Amino acid sequence: MSTLVIIGNGISGVTVARHVRKLCDMKILIISAETEHFFSRTALMYVFMGHMKFEHTKPYEDNFWQKNHIDLKQGYVSDINTDGKVLNLASGEHIDYNHLVMATGSQSNKFGWPGQDIPGVQTLFSYQDLALMEHNSKHAKQAVMVGGGLIGVEMAEMLVSRGIQVTFLVREDRFWGNILPHAEAKLVQKHAEHHGIDFRFETELKEITAGVNGRVNAVITSTGEEIPCDFVGLSVGVHPNIDLAKKSKIALGRGILVNDFLETNIPDVYAAGDCAEIEVIDGRNRIEPLWYTGKMQGEALAKTIAGKRTKYERGIWYNSAKFFDVEYQTYGYVFNEPLAGISSFYWQHEEENLCLRINFHNDTQVVTGVNTFGIRMRHNIWQNWLANNCTLKYVLQNLRDANFDPELFRRYEKDIIATFNKQQPNNQLTLSPLQWLSKRFTKEKAHA
């Protein structure tokens, strides 16, 4: 019987295993040095904050794997012999394979700062990092986060929940400045400050210093400021984990190089998820370190391994995050700085942390992307609008259809359209009360 071995039990590797099992009866083995069972990585923060236990982060019962004839092994693969199709484990064990999937994920970035490895300084990515953070923050009172990424926001929220003061060092002139336009960045900044976060913008880390006990006691910034602290979180992004692949004949770039079918240069060896770098003909190769793209890659790759060669197609770009209690979604493309030929319609609530930005082509009014904070949107609706080149007016007239907030939540579509009409007095948008009632009735009837 043919054997599929998957290195890594994150969303990509596990999705490959589950979908291959649906399609065929080949032997499947997942190897992970992190944990025995698959868990939701984004839920680690809620374990730290006491909202759930670790076992609650596992989407499947422990007996799920045995019931579906998927074998699990907790161990560390030390090297790969692609000629002989053999994996060598640190324990001395050797494992043969017919098909191999590299799903080794990401590693947190470090940039060689003096003191970056002293006790009390850490990243947050793995289950082991969570245990380390529990230890490092036990008696902490002041923390410094380096980098304004999403992992940093999670760590900040975790620390604030323990009563620890947090200072953010952000290289850009605003929070998440390489992603968010100025207005959205300001909204997030003010909300974080409301939770006690202190920001230092256009400021970089120069050095981390230790006290007499050998643990971190301060950071020194690029401006010369010394900030006392007893915990430092490094959240300056991630890069593909290719340490294992470097020891093999697998072709590498920034990540493990694959084609559109997620195939490497070695027959029967594939890569998916954060570690994969998809080669493109024109432009920069793609690395997609997102949960939903990892899942989609796993589904496509499973079909190829099971005998139906299938191209991975990402479709409309999508991402989501949570900044404390403000939810963020983006569909299509909304860049951090204005682009020639692209305009924005922007609405923000005067009091609450709610906003909506819709980008569109100047000449055709065709929508290119959306940012939304505090208002949940339906994925399939926005995907269809963007795929079908819908115009700004069409989107605004049908915006209620995309709203995914619970039934009794306040709706803001009328306010949004009123703002549009103020901004574009010569391009008025009207929606009669009868149309609003019709849309509401249709929606309620569909859910009856």
Secondary structure by P-SEA (a helix, b strand, c coil): cbbbbbccccaaaaaaaaaaaaccccbbbbbbccccccccccaaaaaaaccccccccccccccccccccbbbbbcccccccccccbbbccccbbbbbcbbbbcbbbbbbbccccccccccccccccaaaaaaaaaaaccccbbbbccccaaaaaaaaaaaaabbbbbbbbcccccccccccaaaaaaaaaaaaaacccccccccccbbbbccccccccccccccbbbbbcbbbbcccccccaaaaaaccccccccccccccccccccccccccccbbbbbcccbbbbbccaaaaaaaaaaaaaaaaccbbbbbbcccccccccccbbbbbccccccccccccccbbbbbcccccbbbbbbbcccccccccccccbbbbaaaaaaaaaacccaaaaaaaccccccccccccccaaaaaaaaaaacccbbbbbcaaaaaaaaaaaaaaac
